[in-house]
Amino acid sequence: MALSLGSRIGSSVLIRRRIPFVGAFCVLSLGLSSLSSSFSSSSYKPGCAQSLSFAPLLRSRFSSKASSSSIKMEEGSKTVPSIVVYVTVPNREAGKKLANSIVQEKLAACVNIVPGVESVYEWEGKVQSDSEELLIIKTRQSLLESLTEHVNANHEYDVPEVIALPITGGSDKYLEWLKNSTRN
């Protein structure tokens, strides 16, 4: 009985540790500007982000900040329109190899390698489940096509995931560094 109870306690700690990561991942995936602009619509749609019960809280907390950041980013000469790109890889070795080539070619300023991602997907008519690693790539919007070509040419998968999300604001110094660390 003690072993079983200890296992339950250990798993609840693991769940609590993952919740902030899941929340941050959801916010990154949805994008703050997407959330705030969709909340301004008067009609809520079931199954969409704006139908969530905390929509008014998010609108009040983030809409003015997201708007001013995106305007500043577009008008400021020290930054360029930038994106975050998600790419999954089968293992750490493949992730490091791809991340290094992306940064070496100046297709991105930074690539984070996030271990322990479990992907569930349909492939060739069957539901599959695989452990993967997630590359979070920060780059210029103008480099998306070149980055996608590079990933397709250097990835082990037949159909690699390449998903881009806009960066609508952030630290001016970081965004300036991103611009200066990537090719034109």
C-alpha positions as CSV (number, residue, x, y, z in Angstrom):
1,M,0.0,0.0,0.0
2,A,2.8,2.4,0.8
3,L,4.4,1.8,-2.6
4,S,1.1,2.5,-4.3
5,L,0.6,5.7,-2.3
6,G,4.1,6.9,-3.0
7,S,3.6,6.3,-6.7
8,R,0.5,8.5,-6.6
9,I,2.2,11.2,-4.8
10,G,5.1,11.1,-7.2
11,S,2.8,11.3,-10.2
12,S,0.9,14.2,-8.8
13,V,4.2,16.1,-8.3
14,L,5.1,15.3,-12.0
15,I,1.7,16.6,-13.1
16,R,2.0,19.8,-11.1
17,R,5.5,20.4,-12.6
18,R,4.2,20.0,-16.2
19,I,1.2,22.3,-15.8
20,P,3.1,25.6,-16.2
21,F,4.9,24.2,-19.3
22,V,1.6,23.2,-20.8
23,G,0.1,26.6,-20.1
24,A,3.0,28.4,-21.6
25,F,2.9,26.1,-24.6
26,C,-0.8,26.9,-25.1
27,V,-0.2,30.6,-24.9
28,L,2.7,30.4,-27.3
29,S,0.7,28.2,-29.7
30,L,-2.4,30.5,-29.6
31,G,-0.4,33.7,-29.6
32,L,-1.3,36.7,-27.4
33,S,-2.2,38.9,-30.3
34,S,-4.5,36.2,-31.7
35,L,-6.1,35.8,-28.3
36,S,-6.6,39.6,-27.8
37,S,-7.8,40.3,-31.3
38,S,-10.3,37.4,-31.4
39,F,-11.8,38.5,-28.0
40,S,-12.7,41.9,-29.6
41,S,-15.2,40.0,-31.8
42,S,-18.7,40.2,-30.5
43,S,-19.7,36.7,-31.5
44,Y,-18.2,33.8,-29.6
45,K,-17.7,30.5,-31.4
46,P,-17.8,27.1,-29.6
47,G,-14.5,25.3,-29.8
48,C,-12.5,28.4,-30.3
49,A,-10.1,30.2,-27.9
50,Q,-12.5,33.0,-27.4
51,S,-15.2,30.7,-25.9
52,L,-13.0,30.1,-22.8
53,S,-14.4,31.4,-19.6
54,F,-11.3,33.4,-18.8
55,A,-11.5,35.4,-22.1
56,P,-12.4,38.7,-20.4
57,L,-9.5,38.4,-18.0
58,L,-7.0,37.8,-20.8
59,R,-8.5,40.6,-22.9
60,S,-8.1,43.1,-20.0
61,R,-4.6,41.8,-19.1
62,F,-3.0,41.5,-22.5
63,S,-4.8,43.4,-25.2
64,S,-3.2,46.8,-24.7
65,K,0.3,45.3,-24.2
66,A,0.1,43.1,-27.2
67,S,-1.2,46.0,-29.4
68,S,1.5,48.4,-28.4
69,S,4.2,45.8,-28.8
70,S,3.2,44.8,-32.3
71,I,3.0,48.5,-33.4
72,K,6.4,49.2,-31.9
73,M,7.9,46.1,-33.6
74,E,6.6,47.1,-37.1
75,E,7.6,50.7,-36.8
76,G,10.9,50.3,-35.1
77,S,14.0,50.3,-37.4
78,K,16.0,48.2,-34.9
79,T,13.8,45.1,-35.2
80,V,12.2,43.1,-38.1
81,P,9.0,41.0,-38.2
82,S,9.9,37.8,-36.4
83,I,8.5,34.4,-35.9
84,V,8.8,31.3,-33.7
85,V,8.9,28.0,-35.6
86,Y,8.1,24.6,-34.2
87,V,9.9,21.6,-35.6
88,T,9.8,18.1,-34.0
89,V,12.7,15.7,-34.3
90,P,12.9,12.0,-33.4
91,N,15.8,12.3,-30.9
92,R,18.4,14.6,-29.3
93,E,21.1,13.8,-31.8
94,A,18.9,14.7,-34.7
95,G,17.8,17.8,-32.9
96,K,21.3,19.0,-32.2
97,K,22.4,18.4,-35.7
98,L,19.5,20.2,-37.2
99,A,19.7,23.1,-34.7
100,N,23.4,23.6,-35.3
101,S,23.0,23.7,-39.1
102,I,20.1,26.2,-38.8
103,V,22.1,28.6,-36.6
104,Q,25.3,28.1,-38.7
105,E,23.5,29.1,-41.8
106,K,22.1,32.1,-40.0
107,L,18.5,30.9,-40.7
108,A,17.7,31.5,-37.0
109,A,19.2,33.4,-34.0
110,C,18.4,30.7,-31.5
111,V,17.0,27.1,-31.4
112,N,15.8,25.6,-28.1
113,I,15.7,21.8,-27.9
114,V,12.8,20.7,-25.6
115,P,13.1,17.0,-24.6
116,G,10.2,14.7,-23.6
117,V,7.5,15.6,-26.1
118,E,5.0,12.9,-26.8
119,S,3.3,13.2,-30.2
120,V,0.1,11.4,-31.1
121,Y,-0.9,11.6,-34.8
122,E,-2.4,9.7,-37.6
123,W,0.0,8.4,-40.3
124,E,-0.9,6.1,-43.1
125,G,-4.3,5.3,-41.6
126,K,-3.1,4.4,-38.1
127,V,-2.9,6.4,-34.9
128,Q,0.7,6.6,-33.9
129,S,2.5,7.7,-30.7
130,D,6.1,8.7,-30.5
131,S,8.6,10.3,-28.1
132,E,10.1,13.3,-29.8
133,E,12.0,16.5,-29.1
134,L,10.7,19.9,-30.0
135,L,12.8,22.6,-31.6
136,I,11.7,26.1,-30.9
137,I,13.3,28.3,-33.5
138,K,13.4,32.1,-33.3
139,T,14.0,33.8,-36.7
140,R,12.9,36.5,-39.1
141,Q,9.6,36.1,-40.8
142,S,11.3,36.7,-44.2
143,L,13.5,33.6,-43.6
144,L,10.5,31.1,-43.2
145,E,10.7,29.8,-46.8
146,S,14.5,29.2,-46.6
147,L,14.2,27.7,-43.2
148,T,11.4,25.3,-44.4
149,E,13.6,24.3,-47.4
150,H,16.5,23.6,-45.1
151,V,14.4,21.6,-42.6
152,N,12.9,19.5,-45.5
153,A,16.4,18.8,-47.0
154,N,18.0,17.9,-43.6
155,H,15.2,16.1,-41.7
156,E,14.8,12.4,-41.2
157,Y,11.0,12.5,-41.6
158,D,9.1,12.3,-44.9
159,V,6.8,15.1,-43.8
160,P,8.6,17.2,-41.1
161,E,6.6,19.5,-38.9
162,V,7.3,23.2,-39.7
163,I,4.8,25.5,-38.0
164,A,5.4,29.3,-37.7
165,L,3.8,31.7,-35.2
166,P,4.3,35.4,-35.2
167,I,6.2,37.2,-32.5
168,T,4.0,40.2,-31.7
169,G,6.4,41.9,-29.2
170,G,9.0,41.3,-26.6
171,S,12.3,42.6,-25.4
172,D,13.6,45.2,-27.8
173,K,17.2,44.1,-27.1
174,Y,16.4,40.5,-27.8
175,L,14.5,41.3,-31.0
176,E,17.4,43.5,-32.2
177,W,19.8,40.7,-31.4
178,L,17.6,38.3,-33.4
179,K,17.7,40.6,-36.3
180,N,21.5,41.0,-36.1
181,S,22.1,37.3,-35.7
182,T,20.2,36.2,-38.9
183,R,20.8,36.8,-42.6
184,N,19.0,39.5,-44.5
